[in-house]
Amino acid sequence: MTNEIISRWKELNSLNPELPYPQEEVVNKNWLEVGLFYNKELIDLDLTISDYILGGILQEGQTAEELVAGELYQYEE
C-alpha cells in the first residue's frame, strides 16, 4: 500500500464514516492486514470509490465529498 492510497482512503472515511477504514492496522503498519481488510470489507464498493482510493481517479468535475455522499456499495446486501 502506498501512502497516497492510505491518505485517500482516510480522507473518504473522514467524509463518510460509514466507509470502513482499518485505523489500527494502518497505525501498526500491518500492510498485509490492511490489504486483507480492503479485500474483505470493501470488495463490493462502488467502482468509482475503488478507483479513487487505489488510483486517485475522479470523474470530471466530481469531488471526493460528492463521491461518498451517495451509495457506497454496488449491491445492496
mmCIF file of the N, C-alpha and C atoms, coordinates in Angstrom:
data_MODEL
# 
_entry.id   MODEL 
# 
loop_
_atom_site.group_PDB 
_atom_site.id 
_atom_site.type_symbol 
_atom_site.label_atom_id 
_atom_site.label_alt_id 
_atom_site.label_comp_id 
_atom_site.label_asym_id 
_atom_site.label_entity_id 
_atom_site.label_seq_id 
_atom_site.pdbx_PDB_ins_code 
_atom_site.Cartn_x 
_atom_site.Cartn_y 
_atom_site.Cartn_z 
_atom_site.occupancy 
_atom_site.B_iso_or_equiv 
_atom_site.pdbx_formal_charge 
_atom_site.auth_seq_id 
_atom_site.auth_comp_id 
_atom_site.auth_asym_id 
_atom_site.auth_atom_id 
_atom_site.pdbx_PDB_model_num 
ATOM 1   N N  . MET A 1 1  ? 0.852   -1.186 0.000   1.00 0.00 ? 1  MET A N  1 
ATOM 2   C CA . MET A 1 1  ? 0.000   0.000  0.000   1.00 0.00 ? 1  MET A CA 1 
ATOM 3   C C  . MET A 1 1  ? 0.893   1.243  0.000   1.00 0.00 ? 1  MET A C  1 
ATOM 4   N N  . THR A 1 2  ? 0.502   2.183  -0.775  1.00 0.00 ? 2  THR A N  1 
ATOM 5   C CA . THR A 1 2  ? 1.265   3.418  -0.787  1.00 0.00 ? 2  THR A CA 1 
ATOM 6   C C  . THR A 1 2  ? 0.626   4.423  0.157   1.00 0.00 ? 2  THR A C  1 
ATOM 7   N N  . ASN A 1 3  ? 1.411   5.416  0.532   1.00 0.00 ? 3  ASN A N  1 
ATOM 8   C CA . ASN A 1 3  ? 0.887   6.478  1.395   1.00 0.00 ? 3  ASN A CA 1 
ATOM 9   C C  . ASN A 1 3  ? -0.272  7.214  0.730   1.00 0.00 ? 3  ASN A C  1 
ATOM 10  N N  . GLU A 1 4  ? -0.224  7.333  -0.585  1.00 0.00 ? 4  GLU A N  1 
ATOM 11  C CA . GLU A 1 4  ? -1.298  8.026  -1.294  1.00 0.00 ? 4  GLU A CA 1 
ATOM 12  C C  . GLU A 1 4  ? -2.622  7.267  -1.182  1.00 0.00 ? 4  GLU A C  1 
ATOM 13  N N  . ILE A 1 5  ? -2.560  5.949  -1.299  1.00 0.00 ? 5  ILE A N  1 
ATOM 14  C CA . ILE A 1 5  ? -3.773  5.141  -1.171  1.00 0.00 ? 5  ILE A CA 1 
ATOM 15  C C  . ILE A 1 5  ? -4.356  5.289  0.229   1.00 0.00 ? 5  ILE A C  1 
ATOM 16  N N  . ILE A 1 6  ? -3.508  5.155  1.222   1.00 0.00 ? 6  ILE A N  1 
ATOM 17  C CA . ILE A 1 6  ? -3.956  5.281  2.610   1.00 0.00 ? 6  ILE A CA 1 
ATOM 18  C C  . ILE A 1 6  ? -4.529  6.671  2.855   1.00 0.00 ? 6  ILE A C  1 
ATOM 19  N N  . SER A 1 7  ? -3.890  7.684  2.329   1.00 0.00 ? 7  SER A N  1 
ATOM 20  C CA . SER A 1 7  ? -4.358  9.063  2.508   1.00 0.00 ? 7  SER A CA 1 
ATOM 21  C C  . SER A 1 7  ? -5.741  9.266  1.885   1.00 0.00 ? 7  SER A C  1 
ATOM 22  N N  . ARG A 1 8  ? -5.945  8.763  0.674   1.00 0.00 ? 8  ARG A N  1 
ATOM 23  C CA . ARG A 1 8  ? -7.252  8.906  0.018   1.00 0.00 ? 8  ARG A CA 1 
ATOM 24  C C  . ARG A 1 8  ? -8.327  8.118  0.759   1.00 0.00 ? 8  ARG A C  1 
ATOM 25  N N  . TRP A 1 9  ? -7.973  6.934  1.222   1.00 0.00 ? 9  TRP A N  1 
ATOM 26  C CA . TRP A 1 9  ? -8.911  6.096  1.947   1.00 0.00 ? 9  TRP A CA 1 
ATOM 27  C C  . TRP A 1 9  ? -9.343  6.777  3.246   1.00 0.00 ? 9  TRP A C  1 
ATOM 28  N N  . LYS A 1 10 ? -8.362  7.319  3.971   1.00 0.00 ? 10 LYS A N  1 
ATOM 29  C CA . LYS A 1 10 ? -8.661  8.021  5.229   1.00 0.00 ? 10 LYS A CA 1 
ATOM 30  C C  . LYS A 1 10 ? -9.503  9.270  4.964   1.00 0.00 ? 10 LYS A C  1 
ATOM 31  N N  . GLU A 1 11 ? -9.190  9.975  3.892   1.00 0.00 ? 11 GLU A N  1 
ATOM 32  C CA . GLU A 1 11 ? -9.962  11.164 3.514   1.00 0.00 ? 11 GLU A CA 1 
ATOM 33  C C  . GLU A 1 11 ? -11.434 10.808 3.308   1.00 0.00 ? 11 GLU A C  1 
ATOM 34  N N  . LEU A 1 12 ? -11.687 9.746  2.541   1.00 0.00 ? 12 LEU A N  1 
ATOM 35  C CA . LEU A 1 12 ? -13.064 9.345  2.273   1.00 0.00 ? 12 LEU A CA 1 
ATOM 36  C C  . LEU A 1 12 ? -13.771 8.898  3.546   1.00 0.00 ? 12 LEU A C  1 
ATOM 37  N N  . ASN A 1 13 ? -13.047 8.209  4.416   1.00 0.00 ? 13 ASN A N  1 
ATOM 38  C CA . ASN A 1 13 ? -13.622 7.778  5.690   1.00 0.00 ? 13 ASN A CA 1 
ATOM 39  C C  . ASN A 1 13 ? -13.969 8.974  6.562   1.00 0.00 ? 13 ASN A C  1 
ATOM 40  N N  . SER A 1 14 ? -13.155 10.024 6.523   1.00 0.00 ? 14 SER A N  1 
ATOM 41  C CA . SER A 1 14 ? -13.465 11.221 7.319   1.00 0.00 ? 14 SER A CA 1 
ATOM 42  C C  . SER A 1 14 ? -14.682 11.952 6.755   1.00 0.00 ? 14 SER A C  1 
ATOM 43  N N  . LEU A 1 15 ? -14.895 11.847 5.449   1.00 0.00 ? 15 LEU A N  1 
ATOM 44  C CA . LEU A 1 15 ? -16.060 12.465 4.829   1.00 0.00 ? 15 LEU A CA 1 
ATOM 45  C C  . LEU A 1 15 ? -17.330 11.637 5.042   1.00 0.00 ? 15 LEU A C  1 
ATOM 46  N N  . ASN A 1 16 ? -17.164 10.324 5.132   1.00 0.00 ? 16 ASN A N  1 
ATOM 47  C CA . ASN A 1 16 ? -18.302 9.430  5.353   1.00 0.00 ? 16 ASN A CA 1 
ATOM 48  C C  . ASN A 1 16 ? -17.821 8.257  6.208   1.00 0.00 ? 16 ASN A C  1 
ATOM 49  N N  . PRO A 1 17 ? -18.006 8.337  7.519   1.00 0.00 ? 17 PRO A N  1 
ATOM 50  C CA . PRO A 1 17 ? -17.531 7.281  8.425   1.00 0.00 ? 17 PRO A CA 1 
ATOM 51  C C  . PRO A 1 17 ? -18.155 5.902  8.184   1.00 0.00 ? 17 PRO A C  1 
ATOM 52  N N  . GLU A 1 18 ? -19.185 5.821  7.362   1.00 0.00 ? 18 GLU A N  1 
ATOM 53  C CA . GLU A 1 18 ? -19.745 4.507  7.020   1.00 0.00 ? 18 GLU A CA 1 
ATOM 54  C C  . GLU A 1 18 ? -18.800 3.705  6.133   1.00 0.00 ? 18 GLU A C  1 
ATOM 55  N N  . LEU A 1 19 ? -17.851 4.384  5.502   1.00 0.00 ? 19 LEU A N  1 
ATOM 56  C CA . LEU A 1 19 ? -16.849 3.700  4.693   1.00 0.00 ? 19 LEU A CA 1 
ATOM 57  C C  . LEU A 1 19 ? -15.805 3.113  5.646   1.00 0.00 ? 19 LEU A C  1 
ATOM 58  N N  . PRO A 1 20 ? -15.695 1.794  5.719   1.00 0.00 ? 20 PRO A N  1 
ATOM 59  C CA . PRO A 1 20 ? -14.753 1.173  6.652   1.00 0.00 ? 20 PRO A CA 1 
ATOM 60  C C  . PRO A 1 20 ? -13.307 1.594  6.375   1.00 0.00 ? 20 PRO A C  1 
ATOM 61  N N  . TYR A 1 21 ? -12.560 1.789  7.463   1.00 0.00 ? 21 TYR A N  1 
ATOM 62  C CA . TYR A 1 21 ? -11.147 2.167  7.375   1.00 0.00 ? 21 TYR A CA 1 
ATOM 63  C C  . TYR A 1 21 ? -10.393 1.430  8.485   1.00 0.00 ? 21 TYR A C  1 
ATOM 64  N N  . PRO A 1 22 ? -9.294  0.764  8.159   1.00 0.00 ? 22 PRO A N  1 
ATOM 65  C CA . PRO A 1 22 ? -8.563  -0.052 9.135   1.00 0.00 ? 22 PRO A CA 1 
ATOM 66  C C  . PRO A 1 22 ? -7.566  0.763  9.974   1.00 0.00 ? 22 PRO A C  1 
ATOM 67  N N  . GLN A 1 23 ? -8.069  1.627  10.815  1.00 0.00 ? 23 GLN A N  1 
ATOM 68  C CA . GLN A 1 23 ? -7.222  2.540  11.586  1.00 0.00 ? 23 GLN A CA 1 
ATOM 69  C C  . GLN A 1 23 ? -6.110  1.810  12.348  1.00 0.00 ? 23 GLN A C  1 
ATOM 70  N N  . GLU A 1 24 ? -6.475  0.790  13.101  1.00 0.00 ? 24 GLU A N  1 
ATOM 71  C CA . GLU A 1 24 ? -5.486  0.083  13.920  1.00 0.00 ? 24 GLU A CA 1 
ATOM 72  C C  . GLU A 1 24 ? -4.402  -0.566 13.065  1.00 0.00 ? 24 GLU A C  1 
ATOM 73  N N  . GLU A 1 25 ? -4.808  -1.195 11.972  1.00 0.00 ? 25 GLU A N  1 
ATOM 74  C CA . GLU A 1 25 ? -3.845  -1.856 11.101  1.00 0.00 ? 25 GLU A CA 1 
ATOM 75  C C  . GLU A 1 25 ? -2.893  -0.849 10.452  1.00 0.00 ? 25 GLU A C  1 
ATOM 76  N N  . VAL A 1 26 ? -3.423  0.316  10.079  1.00 0.00 ? 26 VAL A N  1 
ATOM 77  C CA . VAL A 1 26 ? -2.580  1.351  9.473   1.00 0.00 ? 26 VAL A CA 1 
ATOM 78  C C  . VAL A 1 26 ? -1.590  1.898  10.504  1.00 0.00 ? 26 VAL A C  1 
ATOM 79  N N  . VAL A 1 27 ? -2.079  2.197  11.703  1.00 0.00 ? 27 VAL A N  1 
ATOM 80  C CA . VAL A 1 27 ? -1.198  2.712  12.766  1.00 0.00 ? 27 VAL A CA 1 
ATOM 81  C C  . VAL A 1 27 ? -0.072  1.723  13.044  1.00 0.00 ? 27 VAL A C  1 
ATOM 82  N N  . ASN A 1 28 ? -0.406  0.435  13.052  1.00 0.00 ? 28 ASN A N  1 
ATOM 83  C CA . ASN A 1 28 ? 0.598   -0.605 13.317  1.00 0.00 ? 28 ASN A CA 1 
ATOM 84  C C  . ASN A 1 28 ? 1.413   -0.980 12.088  1.00 0.00 ? 28 ASN A C  1 
ATOM 85  N N  . LYS A 1 29 ? 1.120   -0.333 10.956  1.00 0.00 ? 29 LYS A N  1 
ATOM 86  C CA . LYS A 1 29 ? 1.810   -0.588 9.687   1.00 0.00 ? 29 LYS A CA 1 
ATOM 87  C C  . LYS A 1 29 ? 1.772   -2.067 9.313   1.00 0.00 ? 29 LYS A C  1 
ATOM 88  N N  . ASN A 1 30 ? 0.634   -2.688 9.593   1.00 0.00 ? 30 ASN A N  1 
ATOM 89  C CA . ASN A 1 30 ? 0.426   -4.087 9.246   1.00 0.00 ? 30 ASN A CA 1 
ATOM 90  C C  . ASN A 1 30 ? -0.229  -4.129 7.862   1.00 0.00 ? 30 ASN A C  1 
ATOM 91  N N  . TRP A 1 31 ? 0.605   -3.987 6.842   1.00 0.00 ? 31 TRP A N  1 
ATOM 92  C CA . TRP A 1 31 ? 0.108   -3.813 5.477   1.00 0.00 ? 31 TRP A CA 1 
ATOM 93  C C  . TRP A 1 31 ? -0.599  -5.040 4.938   1.00 0.00 ? 31 TRP A C  1 
ATOM 94  N N  . LEU A 1 32 ? -0.179  -6.223 5.371   1.00 0.00 ? 32 LEU A N  1 
ATOM 95  C CA . LEU A 1 32 ? -0.882  -7.433 4.950   1.00 0.00 ? 32 LEU A CA 1 
ATOM 96  C C  . LEU A 1 32 ? -2.326  -7.381 5.457   1.00 0.00 ? 32 LEU A C  1 
ATOM 97  N N  . GLU A 1 33 ? -2.517  -7.018 6.717   1.00 0.00 ? 33 GLU A N  1 
ATOM 98  C CA . GLU A 1 33 ? -3.857  -6.925 7.284   1.00 0.00 ? 33 GLU A CA 1 
ATOM 99  C C  . GLU A 1 33 ? -4.667  -5.807 6.634   1.00 0.00 ? 33 GLU A C  1 
ATOM 100 N N  . VAL A 1 34 ? -4.011  -4.710 6.260   1.00 0.00 ? 34 VAL A N  1 
ATOM 101 C CA . VAL A 1 34 ? -4.714  -3.627 5.559   1.00 0.00 ? 34 VAL A CA 1 
ATOM 102 C C  . VAL A 1 34 ? -5.245  -4.146 4.224   1.00 0.00 ? 34 VAL A C  1 
ATOM 103 N N  . GLY A 1 35 ? -4.424  -4.874 3.505   1.00 0.00 ? 35 GLY A N  1 
ATOM 104 C CA . GLY A 1 35 ? -4.856  -5.449 2.229   1.00 0.00 ? 35 GLY A CA 1 
ATOM 105 C C  . GLY A 1 35 ? -5.991  -6.442 2.402   1.00 0.00 ? 35 GLY A C  1 
ATOM 106 N N  . LEU A 1 36 ? -5.890  -7.281 3.416   1.00 0.00 ? 36 LEU A N  1 
ATOM 107 C CA . LEU A 1 36 ? -6.956  -8.242 3.691   1.00 0.00 ? 36 LEU A CA 1 
ATOM 108 C C  . LEU A 1 36 ? -8.242  -7.533 4.091   1.00 0.00 ? 36 LEU A C  1 
ATOM 109 N N  . PHE A 1 37 ? -8.111  -6.461 4.876   1.00 0.00 ? 37 PHE A N  1 
ATOM 110 C CA . PHE A 1 37 ? -9.270  -5.660 5.278   1.00 0.00 ? 37 PHE A CA 1 
ATOM 111 C C  . PHE A 1 37 ? -9.954  -5.089 4.044   1.00 0.00 ? 37 PHE A C  1 
ATOM 112 N N  . TYR A 1 38 ? -9.169  -4.527 3.140   1.00 0.00 ? 38 TYR A N  1 
ATOM 113 C CA . TYR A 1 38 ? -9.727  -3.970 1.901   1.00 0.00 ? 38 TYR A CA 1 
ATOM 114 C C  . TYR A 1 38 ? -10.485 -5.052 1.136   1.00 0.00 ? 38 TYR A C  1 
ATOM 115 N N  . ASN A 1 39 ? -9.848  -6.197 0.960   1.00 0.00 ? 39 ASN A N  1 
ATOM 116 C CA . ASN A 1 39 ? -10.475 -7.274 0.195   1.00 0.00 ? 39 ASN A CA 1 
ATOM 117 C C  . ASN A 1 39 ? -11.745 -7.796 0.859   1.00 0.00 ? 39 ASN A C  1 
ATOM 118 N N  . LYS A 1 40 ? -11.775 -7.836 2.169   1.00 0.00 ? 40 LYS A N  1 
ATOM 119 C CA . LYS A 1 40 ? -12.935 -8.359 2.886   1.00 0.00 ? 40 LYS A CA 1 
ATOM 120 C C  . LYS A 1 40 ? -14.048 -7.324 3.004   1.00 0.00 ? 40 LYS A C  1 
ATOM 121 N N  . GLU A 1 41 ? -13.703 -6.112 3.419   1.00 0.00 ? 41 GLU A N  1 
ATOM 122 C CA . GLU A 1 41 ? -14.706 -5.105 3.755   1.00 0.00 ? 41 GLU A CA 1 
ATOM 123 C C  . GLU A 1 41 ? -15.165 -4.263 2.568   1.00 0.00 ? 41 GLU A C  1 
ATOM 124 N N  . LEU A 1 42 ? -14.301 -4.090 1.595   1.00 0.00 ? 42 LEU A N  1 
ATOM 125 C CA . LEU A 1 42 ? -14.603 -3.131 0.535   1.00 0.00 ? 42 LEU A CA 1 
ATOM 126 C C  . LEU A 1 42 ? -14.731 -3.759 -0.847  1.00 0.00 ? 42 LEU A C  1 
ATOM 127 N N  . ILE A 1 43 ? -14.837 -5.076 -0.894  1.00 0.00 ? 43 ILE A N  1 
ATOM 128 C CA . ILE A 1 43 ? -14.862 -5.757 -2.184  1.00 0.00 ? 43 ILE A CA 1 
ATOM 129 C C  . ILE A 1 43 ? -16.036 -5.325 -3.054  1.00 0.00 ? 43 ILE A C  1 
ATOM 130 N N  . ASP A 1 44 ? -17.152 -4.968 -2.431  1.00 0.00 ? 44 ASP A N  1 
ATOM 131 C CA . ASP A 1 44 ? -18.333 -4.589 -3.195  1.00 0.00 ? 44 ASP A CA 1 
ATOM 132 C C  . ASP A 1 44 ? -18.521 -3.080 -3.311  1.00 0.00 ? 44 ASP A C  1 
ATOM 133 N N  . LEU A 1 45 ? -17.476 -2.328 -3.020  1.00 0.00 ? 45 LEU A N  1 
ATOM 134 C CA . LEU A 1 45 ? -17.572 -0.870 -3.162  1.00 0.00 ? 45 LEU A CA 1 
ATOM 135 C C  . LEU A 1 45 ? -17.949 -0.482 -4.575  1.00 0.00 ? 45 LEU A C  1 
ATOM 136 N N  . ASP A 1 46 ? -18.653 0.619  -4.680  1.00 0.00 ? 46 ASP A N  1 
ATOM 137 C CA . ASP A 1 46 ? -18.891 1.198  -5.989  1.00 0.00 ? 46 ASP A CA 1 
ATOM 138 C C  . ASP A 1 46 ? -17.523 1.380  -6.663  1.00 0.00 ? 46 ASP A C  1 
ATOM 139 N N  . LEU A 1 47 ? -17.428 1.030  -7.913  1.00 0.00 ? 47 LEU A N  1 
ATOM 140 C CA . LEU A 1 47 ? -16.130 1.069  -8.610  1.00 0.00 ? 47 LEU A CA 1 
ATOM 141 C C  . LEU A 1 47 ? -15.514 2.457  -8.641  1.00 0.00 ? 47 LEU A C  1 
ATOM 142 N N  . THR A 1 48 ? -16.332 3.496  -8.648  1.00 0.00 ? 48 THR A N  1 
ATOM 143 C CA . THR A 1 48 ? -15.759 4.844  -8.673  1.00 0.00 ? 48 THR A CA 1 
ATOM 144 C C  . THR A 1 48 ? -15.046 5.154  -7.360  1.00 0.00 ? 48 THR A C  1 
ATOM 145 N N  . ILE A 1 49 ? -15.530 4.588  -6.258  1.00 0.00 ? 49 ILE A N  1 
ATOM 146 C CA . ILE A 1 49 ? -14.859 4.774  -4.971  1.00 0.00 ? 49 ILE A CA 1 
ATOM 147 C C  . ILE A 1 49 ? -13.552 4.000  -4.953  1.00 0.00 ? 49 ILE A C  1 
ATOM 148 N N  . SER A 1 50 ? -13.574 2.761  -5.417  1.00 0.00 ? 50 SER A N  1 
ATOM 149 C CA . SER A 1 50 ? -12.341 1.967  -5.514  1.00 0.00 ? 50 SER A CA 1 
ATOM 150 C C  . SER A 1 50 ? -11.316 2.648  -6.413  1.00 0.00 ? 50 SER A C  1 
ATOM 151 N N  . ASP A 1 51 ? -11.782 3.178  -7.546  1.00 0.00 ? 51 ASP A N  1 
ATOM 152 C CA . ASP A 1 51 ? -10.872 3.877  -8.461  1.00 0.00 ? 51 ASP A CA 1 
ATOM 153 C C  . ASP A 1 51 ? -10.200 5.054  -7.772  1.00 0.00 ? 51 ASP A C  1 
ATOM 154 N N  . TYR A 1 52 ? -10.951 5.757  -6.941  1.00 0.00 ? 52 TYR A N  1 
ATOM 155 C CA . TYR A 1 52 ? -10.371 6.903  -6.247  1.00 0.00 ? 52 TYR A CA 1 
ATOM 156 C C  . TYR A 1 52 ? -9.387  6.452  -5.172  1.00 0.00 ? 52 TYR A C  1 
ATOM 157 N N  . ILE A 1 53 ? -9.777  5.477  -4.366  1.00 0.00 ? 53 ILE A N  1 
ATOM 158 C CA . ILE A 1 53 ? -8.874  5.008  -3.311  1.00 0.00 ? 53 ILE A CA 1 
ATOM 159 C C  . ILE A 1 53 ? -7.582  4.474  -3.918  1.00 0.00 ? 53 ILE A C  1 
ATOM 160 N N  . LEU A 1 54 ? -7.681  3.629  -4.900  1.00 0.00 ? 54 LEU A N  1 
ATOM 161 C CA . LEU A 1 54 ? -6.494  2.966  -5.451  1.00 0.00 ? 54 LEU A CA 1 
ATOM 162 C C  . LEU A 1 54 ? -5.704  3.819  -6.429  1.00 0.00 ? 54 LEU A C  1 
ATOM 163 N N  . GLY A 1 55 ? -6.388  4.677  -7.196  1.00 0.00 ? 55 GLY A N  1 
ATOM 164 C CA . GLY A 1 55 ? -5.674  5.402  -8.242  1.00 0.00 ? 55 GLY A CA 1 
ATOM 165 C C  . GLY A 1 55 ? -5.838  6.902  -8.248  1.00 0.00 ? 55 GLY A C  1 
ATOM 166 N N  . GLY A 1 56 ? -6.642  7.437  -7.322  1.00 0.00 ? 56 GLY A N  1 
ATOM 167 C CA . GLY A 1 56 ? -6.849  8.884  -7.292  1.00 0.00 ? 56 GLY A CA 1 
ATOM 168 C C  . GLY A 1 56 ? -7.721  9.382  -8.428  1.00 0.00 ? 56 GLY A C  1 
ATOM 169 N N  . ILE A 1 57 ? -8.499  8.481  -9.036  1.00 0.00 ? 57 ILE A N  1 
ATOM 170 C CA . ILE A 1 57 ? -9.295  8.830  -10.212 1.00 0.00 ? 57 ILE A CA 1 
ATOM 171 C C  . ILE A 1 57 ? -10.685 9.293  -9.788  1.00 0.00 ? 57 ILE A C  1 
ATOM 172 N N  . LEU A 1 58 ? -11.029 10.498 -10.198 1.00 0.00 ? 58 LEU A N  1 
ATOM 173 C CA . LEU A 1 58 ? -12.380 11.038 -10.017 1.00 0.00 ? 58 LEU A CA 1 
ATOM 174 C C  . LEU A 1 58 ? -12.954 11.340 -11.390 1.00 0.00 ? 58 LEU A C  1 
ATOM 175 N N  . GLN A 1 59 ? -14.270 11.212 -11.514 1.00 0.00 ? 59 GLN A N  1 
ATOM 176 C CA . GLN A 1 59 ? -14.901 11.608 -12.760 1.00 0.00 ? 59 GLN A CA 1 
ATOM 177 C C  . GLN A 1 59 ? -14.762 13.114 -12.902 1.00 0.00 ? 59 GLN A C  1 
ATOM 178 N N  . GLU A 1 60 ? -14.715 13.586 -14.117 1.00 0.00 ? 60 GLU A N  1 
ATOM 179 C CA . GLU A 1 60 ? -14.521 15.009 -14.385 1.00 0.00 ? 60 GLU A CA 1 
ATOM 180 C C  . GLU A 1 60 ? -15.539 15.848 -13.617 1.00 0.00 ? 60 GLU A C  1 
ATOM 181 N N  . GLY A 1 61 ? -15.036 16.813 -12.876 1.00 0.00 ? 61 GLY A N  1 
ATOM 182 C CA . GLY A 1 61 ? -15.877 17.733 -12.128 1.00 0.00 ? 61 GLY A CA 1 
ATOM 183 C C  . GLY A 1 61 ? -16.371 17.195 -10.793 1.00 0.00 ? 61 GLY A C  1 
ATOM 184 N N  . GLN A 1 62 ? -16.073 15.938 -10.477 1.00 0.00 ? 62 GLN A N  1 
ATOM 185 C CA . GLN A 1 62 ? -16.541 15.337 -9.239  1.00 0.00 ? 62 GLN A CA 1 
ATOM 186 C C  . GLN A 1 62 ? -15.549 15.601 -8.111  1.00 0.00 ? 62 GLN A C  1 
ATOM 187 N N  . THR A 1 63 ? -16.063 15.783 -6.902  1.00 0.00 ? 63 THR A N  1 
ATOM 188 C CA . THR A 1 63 ? -15.205 15.951 -5.725  1.00 0.00 ? 63 THR A CA 1 
ATOM 189 C C  . THR A 1 63 ? -15.279 14.686 -4.878  1.00 0.00 ? 63 THR A C  1 
ATOM 190 N N  . ALA A 1 64 ? -14.322 14.547 -3.980  1.00 0.00 ? 64 ALA A N  1 
ATOM 191 C CA . ALA A 1 64 ? -14.328 13.405 -3.065  1.00 0.00 ? 64 ALA A CA 1 
ATOM 192 C C  . ALA A 1 64 ? -15.584 13.427 -2.197  1.00 0.00 ? 64 ALA A C  1 
ATOM 193 N N  . GLU A 1 65 ? -16.023 14.611 -1.802  1.00 0.00 ? 65 GLU A N  1 
ATOM 194 C CA . GLU A 1 65 ? -17.233 14.738 -0.987  1.00 0.00 ? 65 GLU A CA 1 
ATOM 195 C C  . GLU A 1 65 ? -18.445 14.167 -1.723  1.00 0.00 ? 65 GLU A C  1 
ATOM 196 N N  . GLU A 1 66 ? -18.563 14.508 -2.992  1.00 0.00 ? 66 GLU A N  1 
ATOM 197 C CA . GLU A 1 66 ? -19.673 14.002 -3.802  1.00 0.00 ? 66 GLU A CA 1 
ATOM 198 C C  . GLU A 1 66 ? -19.578 12.490 -3.992  1.00 0.00 ? 66 GLU A C  1 
ATOM 199 N N  . LEU A 1 67 ? -18.366 11.999 -4.098  1.00 0.00 ? 67 LEU A N  1 
ATOM 200 C CA . LEU A 1 67 ? -18.139 10.579 -4.335  1.00 0.00 ? 67 LEU A CA 1 
ATOM 201 C C  . LEU A 1 67 ? -18.729 9.720  -3.219  1.00 0.00 ? 67 LEU A C  1 
ATOM 202 N N  . VAL A 1 68 ? -18.569 10.147 -1.979  1.00 0.00 ? 68 VAL A N  1 
ATOM 203 C CA . VAL A 1 68 ? -19.043 9.331  -0.855  1.00 0.00 ? 68 VAL A CA 1 
ATOM 204 C C  . VAL A 1 68 ? -20.354 9.834  -0.262  1.00 0.00 ? 68 VAL A C  1 
ATOM 205 N N  . ALA A 1 69 ? -21.005 10.777 -0.941  1.00 0.00 ? 69 ALA A N  1 
ATOM 206 C CA . ALA A 1 69 ? -22.278 11.299 -0.445  1.00 0.00 ? 69 ALA A CA 1 
ATOM 207 C C  . ALA A 1 69 ? -23.435 10.357 -0.746  1.00 0.00 ? 69 ALA A C  1 
ATOM 208 N N  . GLY A 1 70 ? -23.271 9.511  -1.754  1.00 0.00 ? 70 GLY A N  1 
ATOM 209 C CA . GLY A 1 70 ? -24.360 8.612  -2.149  1.00 0.00 ? 70 GLY A CA 1 
ATOM 210 C C  . GLY A 1 70 ? -24.127 7.201  -1.662  1.00 0.00 ? 70 GLY A C  1 
ATOM 211 N N  . GLU A 1 71 ? -24.584 6.259  -2.453  1.00 0.00 ? 71 GLU A N  1 
ATOM 212 C CA . GLU A 1 71 ? -24.427 4.844  -2.119  1.00 0.00 ? 71 GLU A CA 1 
ATOM 213 C C  . GLU A 1 71 ? -22.953 4.457  -2.198  1.00 0.00 ? 71 GLU A C  1 
ATOM 214 N N  . LEU A 1 72 ? -22.474 3.739  -1.192  1.00 0.00 ? 72 LEU A N  1 
ATOM 215 C CA . LEU A 1 72 ? -21.077 3.324  -1.166  1.00 0.00 ? 72 LEU A CA 1 
ATOM 216 C C  . LEU A 1 72 ? -20.848 2.008  -1.908  1.00 0.00 ? 72 LEU A C  1 
ATOM 217 N N  . TYR A 1 73 ? -21.872 1.180  -1.934  1.00 0.00 ? 73 TYR A N  1 
ATOM 218 C CA . TYR A 1 73 ? -21.699 -0.169 -2.471  1.00 0.00 ? 73 TYR A CA 1 
ATOM 219 C C  . TYR A 1 73 ? -22.503 -0.357 -3.753  1.00 0.00 ? 73 TYR A C  1 
ATOM 220 N N  . GLN A 1 74 ? -21.988 -1.244 -4.615  1.00 0.00 ? 74 GLN A N  1 
ATOM 221 C CA . GLN A 1 74 ? -22.634 -1.523 -5.887  1.00 0.00 ? 74 GLN A CA 1 
ATOM 222 C C  . GLN A 1 74 ? -23.950 -2.265 -5.691  1.00 0.00 ? 74 GLN A C  1 
ATOM 223 N N  . TYR A 1 75 ? -23.981 -3.129 -4.699  1.00 0.00 ? 75 TYR A N  1 
ATOM 224 C CA . TYR A 1 75 ? -25.127 -4.001 -4.493  1.00 0.00 ? 75 TYR A CA 1 
ATOM 225 C C  . TYR A 1 75 ? -25.614 -3.884 -3.056  1.00 0.00 ? 75 TYR A C  1 
ATOM 226 N N  . GLU A 1 76 ? -26.903 -3.928 -2.897  1.00 0.00 ? 76 GLU A N  1 
ATOM 227 C CA . GLU A 1 76 ? -27.479 -3.943 -1.555  1.00 0.00 ? 76 GLU A CA 1 
ATOM 228 C C  . GLU A 1 76 ? -27.279 -5.333 -0.965  1.00 0.00 ? 76 GLU A C  1 
ATOM 229 N N  . GLU A 1 77 ? -26.994 -5.403 0.326   1.00 0.00 ? 77 GLU A N  1 
ATOM 230 C CA . GLU A 1 77 ? -26.815 -6.698 0.992   1.00 0.00 ? 77 GLU A CA 1 
ATOM 231 C C  . GLU A 1 77 ? -28.142 -7.298 1.350   1.00 0.00 ? 77 GLU A C  1 
# 
